[in-house]
Amino acid sequence: MRIRSGITRRGVLAAAGAAPLTTRGAMAAAAPVSLPDRASFAPMPGPYLDSGTMHPIAIGARDAVRGYLDQRASTDGHYPTDTVEGRVKANFARLINATPEEIAFVQSTTAGEQLVIDALDLPRAGGRIVTDTLHFFGSFYLYEELAKRGMDVAWVRPRDNRISIEDMEKAITPGTRLVALSLVSTYNGFEHDLKRVCEIAHARGALVYADIIHAAGTVPIDVRATNVDFAATASYKWLMGDFGLGFLYVRADLHDRLKRSRYGYYQLAGFSPHVYPFDPPGDTIADVTPRPDMEGLFAGGTHSHTVVAQLDWSLDYILKLGVDRIAAHRQPLMARLRKGLAERGYTIVTPPESRAPLLTCVLEGAHTKLSAPLAAAKVQITLSRNRFRICPSVFNDLDDIERLLAALPRT
């Protein structure tokens, strides 16, 4: 059993003389001198331009996971999970300018979004939700179901591949409870003016949730400057983590306004049972003290320790590189992509001002038409039925872009 305050199981092991396993030093990320950084990643069979779907695991992160698994396999020593988790949460908080107390671990972005809905007591509490069709398509089901259950759900549709701030302002009427959006659209890379959306929403009594899975680690995020209320992300994309663990940010001053929708051991700061032999007597089955931070509201139970070990390396790597530096590296790649695709006759639906490492083209029958030539060239991108998306990362260079362009038939 894991106890979040006082004596922990890990503390007992350490006190008994178990040697701690060091996770810093040799495993700490070192910022490369220059980009692209191929050395930090394993060799790939060809240009990998699909990091927006699933980012390759860095060698250092892989080794960090091996260190954790070696200890689990041998049971020799003690893996300092609490320390590593604290460091990971602090690094993610630093990435978005939050505090660790405002961060909770969640399974995924979708899990975080659902927790927000539950904490606002929707749909029971009623009211209006404003979202848009450039939001994550996986959330369409959520909001369509909430509409069936009585919520007034307003869908803002794009014009010229963008969501107009004027259209958002019209949609956010008095009585709106929540505005839900993707800061950077998974479909085409459109980026909302999050600060302006929050200003409009807050003036009308609404709160704002942002899916930041295509923003965290790719564009600067400042939750203080934007005043966003909620934000969630998984880690397997641009945070260079893996499936099964992400983060939920909730603004600290909202803590006492939110409904507690779950009750679990991981939410506790104190736990004193009165039912086992030698327990102190008490009038209850157990005395419990919930944690005062966001884990106290949203923790759902155990989560992936392997991904925590991985993120301990990768978040350190991203912070040392700096998001501005990462963005500067990809700018010439994105410019060449845009020019080359236009020359080949492809219809680009990513706005030219987009800052994200994501460029989308619509093409009827894209998967059927492009699968074979891309496979022959050993180039990997996101291929959908009627569109394709290209997402370069820190290890890509202009040669990768040229190999992609050479593999694409002219339309």
Secondary structure, 3 states (H helix, E strand, C coil): CCCCCCCCHHHHHHHCCCCECCCCHHHCCCCCCCCCCCCCECCCCCCECECCCCCCCEHHHHHHHHHHHHHHHHCCCECCHHHHHHHHHHHHHHHHCCCHHHEEEECCHHHHHHHHHHHCCCCCCCCEEEEECCCCHHHHHHHHHHHHCCCEEEEECCECCECCHHHHHHHCCCCEEEEEEECECCCCCCECCHHHHHHHHHHCCCEEEEECCCCCCCCCCCHHHHCCCEEEEECCCCCCCCCCCEEEEECHHHHHHCCCCCCCHHHEEEEEECCCCCCCCCCCCEEEEECCCHHHHHCCCCCCHHHHHHHHHHHHHHHHHCHHHHHHHHHHHHHHHHHHHHHCCCEECCCCCCCCCCEEEECCCHHHHHHHHHHHCCCECEECCCEEEEECCCCCCHHHHHHHHHHCCCC
